[in-house]
Amino acid sequence: MRIKVKVKPGASENEVKKIDEYLYEVRTTTIPEKGKANEKVIELLSDFFDVPKSKIKIIKGQASREKEVEVVE
């Protein structure tokens, strides 16, 4: 499944919120530095979808707040 993710780094708490079927908002306390925020996004989505982190891959938007993510269930 491919989804679009809007990332809000530097938030006050970590949270994943479903906006609609293919759009999610991810808030993370991690700052966007050296890929740390991307790692945290993958970790949060892994917990949200209850799949291993290895099953989640950022397809587009590595350096953007808007990402396309593939989740293999």
C-alpha positions in Angstrom: 0.0 0.0 0.0 1.3 3.5 -0.9 0.4 6.4 1.3 1.2 10.1 1.4 2.6 11.4 4.7 2.8 15.0 5.9 5.6 15.3 8.4 5.8 17.9 11.2 9.2 17.6 12.8 10.1 19.3 16.0 6.6 18.8 17.4 5.8 18.6 21.1 4.9 14.8 20.9 5.2 11.8 18.6 1.9 11.0 16.9 0.4 9.5 13.7 -3.0 10.8 12.6 -5.0 9.4 9.7 -6.5 12.2 7.6 -8.1 10.0 4.9 -7.6 6.6 3.4 -4.2 7.5 1.8 -3.1 10.6 3.7 -1.5 10.6 7.1 0.0 13.3 9.3 3.1 12.3 11.4 4.3 14.6 14.2 7.7 13.8 15.6 9.8 15.4 18.3 12.9 14.7 16.3 14.5 17.5 14.3 15.1 17.0 10.5 18.9 16.5 10.7 21.0 13.7 9.0 17.9 11.6 8.3 16.9 11.3 12.0 13.4 12.5 11.4 12.9 10.0 8.5 14.0 7.2 10.8 11.6 8.3 13.4 8.8 8.6 10.8 9.4 5.0 9.8 9.5 3.9 13.4 6.2 5.6 14.2 4.5 4.2 11.1 5.8 0.8 12.0 4.1 1.0 15.4 0.9 2.5 13.8 0.5 -0.2 11.2 1.9 -3.0 13.4 4.5 -4.1 10.8 8.3 -4.3 11.1 10.3 -1.2 10.2 11.9 -3.2 7.3 8.4 -3.3 5.6 8.2 0.5 5.4 10.1 2.5 2.8 10.1 6.2 1.8 9.7 6.2 -2.0 9.6 10.0 -2.6 10.4 13.1 -0.5 13.5 12.1 1.5 14.3 15.8 2.1 10.7 17.0 2.0 7.9 17.3 4.6 5.6 15.6 2.1 6.5 12.1 1.5 5.2 9.0 -0.4 5.7 5.9 1.7 5.2 2.2 0.8 3.9 -0.1 3.5 4.1 -3.8 2.9 1.6 -5.6 5.0 
